[in-house]
Amino acid sequence: APWKCNPDTPVVSASRPLLLLLDDNFYYQSMRYEVYQLARKYSLGFCQLFLECPLECCLQRNRLRSDPVSEQTIQLMARKTEMPDLRKNAWEQHSLILSSSDCISEDKYVTGLILEFSLSAIFSGRTRAICAASTVHQADQACRRIISQAMQDAKGKNVLPSEMKSLAEELNKLKAEFLEDLRQGKTLKTQYSDPATSVISSFQHEATSLVNKYILK
């Protein structure tokens, strides 16, 4: 359901940590990935708490509720639920998996662990945002220099003024695409492990190919 803003909710100071708790099942990894992408877009930390509980235990607890859920619904949810996969999905590295077969609601140690885990994700998000901004800025400056040199090379090869304009537009469009991939964390298959260096190297190659296309016209 869409979130609604409560006018009575106090405004939280931007200088204090803000924890947003999404209380939902998120049984598919794709559902959780959408939240992760949203957090990444706004440079927020992301973590997920997974309560691992046997189906029979869930059904037993449900029968004790004053307003129980349909058992078919619980069984269907158990079949659909996808656990965090830390090996396959790097974005799920901030996952805390707890056994919920026993009552943990009054366990102060677990409560403290969850709070510490959540705050760790918040601050790692801030650190990642600073590093990501620095990496993108570094790549942007390098790509600008590459474009400048490419335009000089094209001019030296007597590329027509009308085509120089088109070349500049294509180079800048290409730069924007490379930088956006870098912001989104998309890795490029190159010999370099550093993301910025990888992007710069790939952009240099693509820019050279583009200039050659105009020169050979």
N, C-alpha and C positions, 0 to 999 in steps of 0.2 A: 504494500500500500504506500502511496506517496507520503513523504514526511510532511508534517504540519508544524508551523511555527507557533509556539505558545507565547502570547504577548506578556504573560506573567513570568516567563523564564528570565532570570537575571542574566545580565551581560557578563561574560567571563573575560577577565583581563587577558590581553594577548601575551602578556609577559609570563603568565602562569601556564603550566602544562594542561592541555585539554584532552580528555580521554572520551572518545565516542565509542559507545558499546552498541553493536548491532546484534540484537538478541533474536536470532532466527536459526533455522536448521542448516541452510546453505549446504544441502546434502551432495550437490555436484561440485566438483572442483571448478568448473566453468563459472558457477555462481560466485564462488569466493574470489576467482581471478578478476571478475568485474570490479569487485570492491578494491582489490589490490591495485588495479589500474587507476581507479579513481583516487586512491591515496597517493599513488605515484604522481599523478597529474598535479596535485596540489602540494607536493613535497611533504607528505605526512608519513609517519611511521605506520607499519602494518603488522599485526600479529593475529593469530587465531588460536582459540582454545577448543580442543576436540575432546569431548567426553566419551570415552570408550566404554560401552555398557552392553552386556549380553542381552539378546532379544528377550529371553525368558524373564530376566530381571526387570526389563522395561515393562513387560506385560504385567508382571506382578505388582509393580509400583502403580501402574495405571489403574489397576482394579481397586486400589486403596484410595483413589482420588474421589472427591465429592462429585466431580463432573468428568468422568473418564472419557478418553478419546476412543474412537472405534479401533478395535484390535486389528482390523484389516488395514487401517491407515498406518498403524505402527509397524506392522509386518512389511507393508509396501515401502515405508521409509527405510527400514533396515536393509532391504534389498537394494535400494537406490544409493544409499550413503557411500560416498567415496572418501576414504581416509586421506589425510595429508601424505603426500609422497615427496619426502625431502630429497631423495636421490634424483628423481625425475624432474621435479619442479623447484628451481632455485628460489622462486618467489615465495615458496612455502617454508623457507628456512626458519622463520620466526613462528614456529608452531609448538604449542604446548599440549601434549597428549596425556590426559589423566584417566586413570581407571575409575569409572563411576559405579562400580558394582557395590561399593560400600558408601555410606553416607559421608560426604566431605564438606557439607555446608557449614559445619561448626569447627572445622579444622583450621586453626589460626595459622599454622605453618603453610598450608596450601593457599589460604587467602593471601598471605604475604608473598608467596611465590608468584601467584598470578599478578599481583600488583607490581612486583619488581620486574616481572617479564614484560608487562604492558608498558611500563615506563622506559624499559630498555629499548623497546621497539620505537617508542616516540622519539627518543633522543638519537637513535640510529637513523631515523628518518631525516632528522634535521641535519645530521652530519652528511648523509648521502646527498641531500639537496645541495649543500654547499660544494661538495666535491663534484657533483654533476654539473652545476653551473660553471665551475672553474674549467672543467673538461670541455664543455660546449664552447665556452669563450675562447679557449686555446685553439680549438679546431676551427672556429669561425675566423679568427685572425689569420691563421695559416692559409685557409682556403681563399681569403680575400687577396693575400699576396700571390697565390697561385693564379687567380683570375687576372690580376694586374699584369703578371708576367706573360700569361697566355694572350692577353689582348695586345701587348707589345710585340709578341712573336707574330701574331696574325697581321698586324699593321706592317711589320717588316717584310712580310711575304706578299704585300700589296692586295690584301683582301679588301673588297669594295666597301666603302663607307656604309652602304645600306645593309650589307651582310655583317659588318662589324656590330651593328646594333642588334641584329638577330643573335649573333654569337654571344654577346654580353648577356642577353636575356636568357639564353639557354644555360650559360654557365651559372648565372645566379639562381636559376630554377634548380639546377643540379645541386648546387651548394645547399639550398634550403632543404632538399630531400635528404641529403647526407646528414645534415645537422639534426633533422627531425628523427631520423633513425637512431642517432646517437642519444637524443633526449629520451627516446622510448626504450633504450637499452638493447636495441637489436644489434647483435654481434655480426661482424663481417669476417669472412673466411680469408684471413691474410696471415703473413708470417709474424705479425706483431701482436703481442698480448695486450698492450696498452690501447684502450678504445680510441683515444684521440689520435694517436699515431696511426692506427689502423684506418681511421676515417680519412686522415690527411693523405696517406699513401694511395688509398683507393680513389679519392677525389683527383689527385694528381694524374693518375692513370687515365681516368675518364675524361678529364679536362684536355689532356694531350690528344686523346683520340678525337675529341670533338673539334679541336682546333685543326687537326690534320684533315678532317672532313671538309672544312671550309677552304683550306688551302688547296686541296686537290680538286675543287669544283671547276 
